[in-house]
Amino acid sequence: MVLVPPTSDSSPASQAARVPLTDDAVLALLRQHFAGMDSLYLCPTIPGRKELAARAVHARHLPSHERVLALYDDTIFGSGDEGFVVTAQRVCWKNSRGRAHMIEWQHIDPDRMYADRRKLVLGSEAIEVSGDQSVIEACEQAFHVLAFSARPTASAGQSGIVGHASPPAQAARISDRPTFRPSRPPSYAPLESEVVPRSERNPDRIPGLADATPPSSRRGGLRTG
């Protein structure tokens, strides 16, 4: 029997770097890194119209029950439909003149994430901002903790013994046709929408990365307003 080292680090130092992926814990982390930055809003002081615009852009892959903990508005006139939003489970973003994307923390490889001036590279995609470069630097630090916290620990089923490995996780399913349905949200989020997607697998993108481009636009059909 051949022994191999476990892929997840369960040392005391690595465990100290983790935070629980709960609203309160993630919000506390975001406040440490984002407090006082221009155009960046933290719960519960996110302007309702900005959250509404962001949720409309990301309604396909941002569940209505998830609380928006941080919102960065990268628009000139403050509409809130470009930039990024953070929840305890994922980050959603839309770059200027780009398409809406989402990836869950569990699908981000911390080793492939790095800041490049006003761009935060997440594997094959990147979050870009037109404002202060310090926003991206803060994102790199906070998102690294969240991505690392979402990784399984060695005690969660990784024995390190060949032949006893856990089966690979199923690739994330990417919605192709969003169906928007208004709903009355919980009291903490007065402006939310709910989406009921029909999903299909897209093997060409990194696991968990969602693209909210309407299918008619990708196939050269009519564009929706």
Helices and strands as residue ranges (DSSP letters): H 12-16, H 23-34, E 40-42, H 48-57, E 70-73, E 83-86, E 90-94, E 100-104, G 105-107, G 110-112, E 113-116, E 119-122, E 125-128, H 133-150, G 154-156, E 174-177, E 180-182, E 193-195, E 198-200, E 210-211, H 215-218
